[in-house]
Amino acid sequence: MNRFQTKTAIVTGGASGIGRETSVQLANEGCHVIVADLNFDKAEEVAKNLATDSIGFKLDVSSEESWLDIMRCTEETFGGLDILVNSAGIGFAGDFEDMPLSEWNAMMSVNLTGTFLGCQKAIKLMKKKGTPAAIANISSLGGLVGGEDIAGYCASKGGVTLLTKSVALYCAGKGYDIRCNSIHPTYVDTEMLDPIADAFGSRKTMLDGMASQVPVGRVAKPADIASAILYLCSPEASMVTGHQMVVDGGQLAGMRAQHSTK
Ligand SMILES: NC(=O)c1ccc[n+]([C@@H]2O[C@H](COP(=O)([O-])OP(=O)(O)OC[C@H]3O[C@@H](n4cnc5c(N)ncnc54)[C@H](O)[C@@H]3O)[C@@H](O)[C@H]2O)c1
């Protein structure tokens, strides 16, 4: 398919995991991608290997100045912006009573403020171009339900869920053809899980434990999430805005069998 031919996308967190795979899939469908990440070397490496004319960019999503820079660069290099994927994110887990304020603040500033700034600055550039545009914000299952040992992460991702709906309504109300949706993955096998794997002593032990909580019996791959993102950003989803798309192998669907002997 070539759903994104001649389009331009910014993908934050594009150097790794879900953002990297999304950049690959977008480029494979003809999109120019600005692979934006705090880690510039990795972002540039990803961009160099994409199927289209794409670039790496050093972006700190928590900095307003950095967002203004990337918007300037996007307009100068590609003439405008059609798609923003806010995938940059960080997470810390632990006992709620001992959660350091620094970890809380870091998650709020990257996951929530970063997404806020991205939406705000992208809308200005998208509306200038005046063609249909889309924003996909990567929240989490933790943006829909709480987590015993990830309170700060859930609070930041819950904020992303309602920020997304508000941005969708704002754009619709203003008559902008800019859609905004959130994606809520279960566990995804990416670099983000590396510290947890270290704590478990083996990646396989960690992944087996996570998979046992997912009805389909496996954790997600980055490609599972990227294809949902591409759908939400494509013309096929032109009536979909303010939606929270769960990609979780059935995890939030309801209760597993506990009520009968099988
Ligand atoms: N992996 C999972 O299990 C999982 C599950 C649900 C939701 N998510 C969410 O999906 C998104 C992508 O996660 P991932 O698994 O690909 O993680 P990842 O760690 O593989 O990639 C995250 C990227 O974000 C970048 N980043 C961090 N802080 C940044 C900043 N201030 N500015 C710019 N870039 C920054 C990192 O350098 C990294 O390249 C995150 O928002 C995460 O919370 C992940």
PDBQT file of the ligand as one rigid body, heavy atoms in Angstrom, charges set to zero:
ROOT
HETATM    1  N1  LIG A 301       7.138  -1.251  25.596  1.00  0.00    +0.000 N 
HETATM    2  C1  LIG A 301       5.983  -1.368  26.239  1.00  0.00    +0.000 C 
HETATM    3  O1  LIG A 301       5.706  -2.395  26.893  1.00  0.00    +0.000 OA
HETATM    4  C2  LIG A 301       4.953  -0.267  26.165  1.00  0.00    +0.000 A 
HETATM    5  C3  LIG A 301       3.636  -0.566  26.545  1.00  0.00    +0.000 A 
HETATM    6  C4  LIG A 301       2.672   0.434  26.497  1.00  0.00    +0.000 A 
HETATM    7  C5  LIG A 301       3.020   1.714  26.077  1.00  0.00    +0.000 A 
HETATM    8  N2  LIG A 301       4.313   1.981  25.723  1.00  0.00    +0.000 N 
HETATM    9  C6  LIG A 301       4.617   3.348  25.297  1.00  0.00    +0.000 C 
HETATM   10  O2  LIG A 301       5.033   3.316  23.955  1.00  0.00    +0.000 OA
HETATM   11  C7  LIG A 301       5.930   4.393  23.703  1.00  0.00    +0.000 C 
HETATM   12  C8  LIG A 301       7.191   3.849  23.034  1.00  0.00    +0.000 C 
HETATM   13  O3  LIG A 301       7.789   2.930  23.924  1.00  0.00    +0.000 OA
HETATM   14  P1  LIG A 301       8.895   1.893  23.465  1.00  0.00    +0.000 P 
HETATM   15  O4  LIG A 301       8.555   0.614  24.083  1.00  0.00    +0.000 OA
HETATM   16  O5  LIG A 301       9.110   1.987  22.014  1.00  0.00    +0.000 OA
HETATM   17  O6  LIG A 301      10.144   2.499  24.277  1.00  0.00    +0.000 OA
HETATM   18  P2  LIG A 301      11.690   2.633  23.896  1.00  0.00    +0.000 P 
HETATM   19  O7  LIG A 301      12.395   2.824  25.187  1.00  0.00    +0.000 OA
HETATM   20  O8  LIG A 301      12.108   1.522  23.012  1.00  0.00    +0.000 OA
HETATM   21  O9  LIG A 301      11.724   3.987  23.038  1.00  0.00    +0.000 OA
HETATM   22  C9  LIG A 301      11.446   5.223  23.619  1.00  0.00    +0.000 C 
HETATM   23  C10 LIG A 301      12.273   6.283  22.908  1.00  0.00    +0.000 C 
HETATM   24  O10 LIG A 301      11.916   7.546  23.469  1.00  0.00    +0.000 OA
HETATM   25  C11 LIG A 301      13.095   8.313  23.526  1.00  0.00    +0.000 C 
HETATM   26  N3  LIG A 301      12.969   9.405  24.499  1.00  0.00    +0.000 N 
HETATM   27  C12 LIG A 301      12.945   9.302  25.846  1.00  0.00    +0.000 A 
HETATM   28  N4  LIG A 301      12.850  10.535  26.388  1.00  0.00    +0.000 NA
HETATM   29  C13 LIG A 301      12.801  11.424  25.360  1.00  0.00    +0.000 A 
HETATM   30  C14 LIG A 301      12.704  12.835  25.291  1.00  0.00    +0.000 A 
HETATM   31  N5  LIG A 301      12.666  13.599  26.384  1.00  0.00    +0.000 N 
HETATM   32  N6  LIG A 301      12.649  13.408  24.072  1.00  0.00    +0.000 NA
HETATM   33  C15 LIG A 301      12.723  12.653  22.934  1.00  0.00    +0.000 A 
HETATM   34  N7  LIG A 301      12.838  11.307  22.959  1.00  0.00    +0.000 NA
HETATM   35  C16 LIG A 301      12.873  10.708  24.162  1.00  0.00    +0.000 A 
HETATM   36  C17 LIG A 301      14.200   7.331  23.910  1.00  0.00    +0.000 C 
HETATM   37  O11 LIG A 301      15.480   7.820  23.584  1.00  0.00    +0.000 OA
HETATM   38  C18 LIG A 301      13.788   6.120  23.092  1.00  0.00    +0.000 C 
HETATM   39  O12 LIG A 301      14.435   6.119  21.835  1.00  0.00    +0.000 OA
HETATM   40  C19 LIG A 301       6.203   5.047  25.052  1.00  0.00    +0.000 C 
HETATM   41  O13 LIG A 301       5.414   6.204  25.164  1.00  0.00    +0.000 OA
HETATM   42  C20 LIG A 301       5.755   3.997  26.047  1.00  0.00    +0.000 C 
HETATM   43  O14 LIG A 301       5.347   4.558  27.273  1.00  0.00    +0.000 OA
HETATM   44  C21 LIG A 301       5.283   1.025  25.743  1.00  0.00    +0.000 A 
ENDROOT
TORSDOF 0
